[in-house]
């Protein structure tokens, strides 16, 4: 497999791609939706709610945490997860700028 050469792209292009990756799997979308729905940190098991094996859930949580969309804190033997509000707002700004390009550039091509 070739090198991705992310350094040849702008910071915004790399950010959009990273955030899009978060939404690139329905399990991560389901986890985010569930965290918003409960509107609290969850220390319990997401396996029953999402319906995937614990290692799979853990991998998706790790991806979301690495992207900064969720945060986790250790409480006893559990890690509690919730939406990282500040980073979520920043992500929305970046994605809206990208998605609103059609509003800014109203050409009549094709």
N, C-alpha and C positions, 0 to 999 in steps of 0.2 A: 504494500500500500504506500502511496506517495505522501510526501510531507504536505501539511495543510497550508503552510506559509501565511499564517494569520497576521504576521507582521506587515504584510503588504496591504492590509486593509485598515480602514480608519477605526478609531476606538468605537465609534458609534456602530459601524458595521459588525464589529466583533461582539459588542454588547447585544445587539439585536439577535444575532445568531445564537448567542448563549441563552438568552431569554426564550427564544423560540424553541430551543432544545428542551427547556423545562416543560413546555406545552406539547412536546413531540410524542409523549406517551400518555395514554388515557389514565394510567394508574397515578401519574403525578398530578394530572388535572383533578382526579377524584380525591386525592389527598388534600390538595389545596382547597377544593370545594368543601370538604368535610371540616377542615380547620376553620374556614370562614363560617360555616353553618353553626358549629358549636361555640364560636366566638370566645374561646378560652384555650388555655394550654391543655394538651392531651397527654396524659402519662400512661394511659391504658393502651391496650393492644388494638392496632388498626387492622389487624388481620380479619377480624369478623366484619368490620365495616366495609373494607375494600374487597375482601374475598381472595386475596393472594397469600402465598406463603410468607412467613416471617422474614426469611432472608431477602426475598424480593422486595417487600415493603421497606426493609432496612436500606437496601440499595437505592431505592427511589427517594427515601428521606435524606440519605447522604447527598444525592445529586441536588436536591432542593436546598439543602443547607449549604453546600459548596457554592451554589449560585447566590446565596444570601437571601432567598425568598422566605425561608423559615429560619427560626432559631431554636436551639435546644438548650435546656438546662438540666443538670443532673440533680435528681431528688431521690436520695436513697439508692436503690438499685435500678431505678428507672431513669430514662431520659424523657423529659417533657418537651413537646414541640408546640410551637404556635407560629402564626404569621409574623414575619419581621416587617412591621408596618412602614418604617422609614424606607427600607429597601424596596418594598412593594410599591410605594408611591414613586420612588425614583425609576423603577422598572416601567411603570405606567407612562411616565413622562417620555422616556426613551422610545417605547413602543408607539405611543401616540404620535410623536414626531415622525417616526418612520411610516406609520399607517396613514397619516394625514397628508402625505406627499401629493395625493391626487387632488386635494383641496387647493393646495398652493400652486399646482401646475396644471391648469385646466387647458390642455392643448386638445386639438381636435384631430388627433392622429388616427388613421384607419377608420 
